[in-house]
Amino acid sequence: MKILTRWLLLAGALLLVAHLYPGVVVTSFTSALIAALVLGLLNTLLRPVLVLLTLPVTVLSLGLFLFVINALMFWAAASLLDGLAVAGFWAALIGSLIYSLCGMVIDVVIERVFPDD
């Protein structure tokens, strides 16, 4: 139940990103559900490999390069899906920042609503 609730809320967060920032377009709630799933898969499977490969650059930039990796994951999801469109790299960067902030808030709320026993 916890995973399903998080997935639905993250799809809503994608709709919020599209509403707040004109560089990101989500066509429907179904597209947002699919995009949230694809973003989750990309962040689970591909992001750790990219973080490991770019570790020297990340260390030199004091961790700021992780924002670039997040933007690339957001942009990759948009390029794989028809229902999610991103206007360019900067739109992906801003969209991923807003989405990440929403994700942090969602994680805090879910931990309060579904406490581990």
RAJO-V16874 format. One line per field, one symbol per residue. ss: DSSP state (h for helix, s for strand, l for the rest). A space follows every 10 residues. Layout:
BEGIN
ss=???
END
This chain:
BEGIN
ss=lhhhhhhhhh hhhhhhhhhh lllsssllhh hhhhhhhhhh hhhhhlhhhh hhhlhhhhhh llllhhhhhh hhhhhhhhhh lllsssllhh hhhhhhhhhh hhhhhhhhhh hhhllll
END
